[in-house]
Amino acid sequence: MEFVASDKSCLTWSGDCLVIGLSEESLPLTGILADLNRQCSGLLQELIDESEFTGKADSTAVIRLGGDAAVRKLGIVGLGGSDELSLERLRRAAASAARLAKKEKCATLGISFPVWNNSPALTTQSLVEGSLLAMHQDSRFKSEPEKSKVELETVHLLEQVGQTAAIEKAQKICAGVILARELVAAPPNVVTPAKLAETAAEIAQAHGLSVEILERDDCEKRGMGAYLGVAQASDIPPKFIHLTYQPSGTPKRKLAIVGKGLTFDSGGLNIKAGAGSSIEMMKIDMGGAAATLGAAKAIAQLQPDVEVHFISAATENMISGHALHPGDILTASNGKTIEVNNTDAEGRLTLADALVFANQLKVDAIVDLATLTGACIVALGNDIGAMFTESRDLAKSLMTAAETTGEKLWQMPMEEKYFEGLKSVVADMKNTGPRAGGSITAALFLKQFVNKETDWAHLDIAGPVWTEKESGYDNPGATGYGVRTLVQWVLANS
């Protein structure tokens, strides 16, 4: 799909479908909107009246223009109240416009929306992101993919001339989001640890990053007992992935992004079973690794002045005669010992050694992402990710990035006394604590593998990594959650 930063207005553009963004305060029509109504013989007002359109956010309506009109169809999208206009509202509105044009079988679309906060570049970027992500359809595994006779080919962003750079930035970011979506959505017999490693190598080759893949023997030499304990039951070898983006000049900061990479999680001997176990959906348990690789693809193209390390300890959690037993004691690469009281709390074991590895790189800050706990979904639902950190500066920068991108994030407490529930009689700690506060104790577990002087944040993305219904610019399936926030966070450090 092509995007054009156009100097045309809603009065001068011609094409298949023109979509106007209307706030609640846009009614009754005045100014250029009144001129447009006169130009189309009053049909804009007729559309508003017949559909009882009030400008409510995400509402849409469309009408066909007859005769010799320069525009074949005219659509309207609600933007809500003017004081509520945000980049996220514009993304969602652009998604609605693109879906409307596709439904109406239009090859060309003109979008006429207001500029947010006198920021044409951010406005353009948001409109492209919303349109592109809404139009992404993953039909790789369908024998006969549905295809419309007329596909949306070109989107003209009206009165956005000169914003070519913003379009290109949005396209690069969306390429990373789409990569993450497709990795999460693919079945576990396709996206294996080897496939994640292959994807990392492809990103490195295409965009000039360095890549290091540690095999099982390499991990053994590094003492990664927690990670390898999870991996030992699978017939598919683990792959420890380390991608590095190095800017051309002296980096302003050194950052690490660590993603949980469980390409399938059976639960191990504590097998996921019964109603609600969702074992059939455990392909999504590498959502953190997918976001990490998606961010790597985008950042490599955007080229900020920041050194970034992308890390994932990829493996399956399976059942066999070699499986980890409940009660086994593992030793992580920092020497900490862990009594495994639940083999289904495996992600934190793989992250433990990945976090130690990241610390050894002497970075300024580490952010890890993981589909880690069902407790997080109970606390925040399916739309909001949880953030755990003791660094005020890092918390502020991540929250600012999330607010800019529209990816919902909520800071949770790091209640230190809850670590009492992780204490073991026979080892330094257990890998799970009491049911209450399960996402908090998981974060406290991870904290044991991070140096005190390093800023660190843990993002539990178990809820927003997948959606069952169309929402905003997300279609049913994998969302690519986390990529845009990570990219924005890295760019803000540039």
Rosetta blueprint (number, residue, H / E / L):
1 M L
2 E E
3 F E
4 V E
5 A E
6 S L
7 D L
8 K L
9 S L
10 C L
11 L L
12 T L
13 W L
14 S L
15 G E
16 D E
17 C E
18 L E
19 V E
20 I E
21 G E
22 L E
23 S L
24 E H
25 E H
26 S H
27 L L
28 P L
29 L L
30 T L
31 G H
32 I H
33 L H
34 A H
35 D H
36 L H
37 N H
38 R H
39 Q H
40 C L
41 S L
42 G L
43 L H
44 L H
45 Q H
46 E H
47 L H
48 I H
49 D H
50 E H
51 S L
52 E L
53 F L
54 T L
55 G L
56 K L
57 A L
58 D L
59 S L
60 T E
61 A E
62 V E
63 I E
64 R E
65 L L
66 G L
67 G L
68 D L
69 A L
70 A L
71 V E
72 R E
73 K E
74 L E
75 G E
76 I E
77 V E
78 G E
79 L L
80 G L
81 G L
82 S H
83 D H
84 E H
85 L L
86 S L
87 L H
88 E H
89 R H
90 L H
91 R H
92 R H
93 A H
94 A H
95 A H
96 S H
97 A H
98 A H
99 R H
100 L H
101 A H
102 K H
103 K H
104 E L
105 K L
106 C L
107 A L
108 T E
109 L E
110 G E
111 I E
112 S E
113 F L
114 P L
115 V L
116 W L
117 N L
118 N L
119 S L
120 P H
121 A H
122 L H
123 T H
124 T H
125 Q H
126 S H
127 L H
128 V H
129 E H
130 G H
131 S H
132 L H
133 L H
134 A H
135 M H
136 H L
137 Q L
138 D L
139 S L
140 R L
141 F L
142 K L
143 S L
144 E L
145 P L
146 E L
147 K L
148 S L
149 K L
150 V L
151 E L
152 L L
153 E L
154 T E
155 V E
156 H E
157 L E
158 L L
159 E L
160 Q L
161 V L
162 G L
163 Q L
164 T H
165 A H
166 A H
167 I H
168 E H
169 K H
170 A H
171 Q H
172 K H
173 I H
174 C H
175 A H
176 G H
177 V H
178 I H
179 L H
180 A H
181 R H
182 E H
183 L H
184 V H
185 A H
186 A L
187 P L
188 P L
189 N L
190 V L
191 V L
192 T L
193 P H
194 A H
195 K H
196 L H
197 A H
198 E H
199 T H
200 A H
201 A H
202 E H
203 I H
204 A H
205 Q H
206 A H
207 H H
208 G L
209 L L
210 S E
211 V E
212 E E
213 I E
214 L E
215 E L
216 R H
217 D H
218 D H
219 C H
220 E H
221 K H
222 R L
223 G L
224 M L
225 G H
226 A H
227 Y H
228 L H
229 G H
230 V H
231 A H
232 Q L
233 A L
234 S L
235 D L
236 I L
237 P L
238 P L
239 K E
240 F E
241 I E
242 H E
243 L E
244 T E
245 Y E
246 Q L
247 P L
248 S L
249 G L
250 T L
251 P L
252 K L
253 R L
254 K E
255 L E
256 A E
257 I E
258 V E
259 G E
260 K L
261 G E
262 L E
263 T E
264 F E
265 D E
266 S L
267 G L
268 G L
269 L L
270 N L
271 I L
272 K L
273 A L
274 G L
275 A L
276 G L
277 S L
278 S L
279 I H
280 E H
281 M H
282 M H
283 K H
284 I H
285 D H
286 M H
287 G H
288 G H
289 A H
290 A H
291 A H
292 T H
293 L H
294 G H
295 A H
296 A H
297 K H
298 A H
299 I H
300 A H
301 Q H
302 L H
303 Q L
304 P L
305 D L
306 V L
307 E E
308 V E
309 H E
310 F E
311 I E
312 S E
313 A E
314 A E
315 T E
316 E E
317 N E
318 M L
319 I L
320 S L
321 G L
322 H L
323 A L
324 L L
325 H L
326 P L
327 G L
328 D L
329 I E
330 L E
331 T E
332 A L
333 S L
334 N L
335 G L
336 K L
337 T E
338 I E
339 E E
340 V L
341 N L
342 N L
343 T L
344 D L
345 A L
346 E L
347 G H
348 R H
349 L H
350 T H
351 L H
352 A H
353 D H
354 A H
355 L H
356 V H
357 F H
358 A H
359 N H
360 Q H
361 L L
362 K L
363 V L
364 D L
365 A E
366 I E
367 V E
368 D E
369 L E
370 A E
371 T L
372 L L
373 T L
374 G H
375 A H
376 C H
377 I H
378 V H
379 A H
380 L H
381 G L
382 N L
383 D L
384 I L
385 G E
386 A E
387 M E
388 F E
389 T E
390 E L
391 S L
392 R H
393 D H
394 L H
395 A H
396 K H
397 S H
398 L H
399 M H
400 T H
401 A H
402 A H
403 E H
404 T H
405 T H
406 G L
407 E L
408 K L
409 L E
410 W E
411 Q E
412 M L
413 P L
414 M L
415 E L
416 E H
417 K H
418 Y H
419 F H
420 E H
421 G H
422 L H
423 K L
424 S L
425 V L
426 V L
427 A L
428 D L
429 M E
430 K E
431 N L
432 T L
433 G L
434 P L
435 R L
436 A L
437 G L
438 G H
439 S H
440 I H
441 T H
442 A H
443 A H
444 L H
445 F H
446 L H
447 K H
448 Q L
449 F L
450 V L
451 N L
452 K L
453 E L
454 T L
455 D E
456 W E
457 A E
458 H E
459 L E
460 D E
461 I L
462 A L
463 G L
464 P L
465 V L
466 W E
467 T E
468 E L
469 K L
470 E L
471 S E
472 G L
473 Y L
474 D E
475 N L
476 P L
477 G E
478 A E
479 T L
480 G L
481 Y L
482 G L
483 V H
484 R H
485 T H
486 L H
487 V H
488 Q H
489 W H
490 V H
491 L H
492 A H
493 N L
494 S L
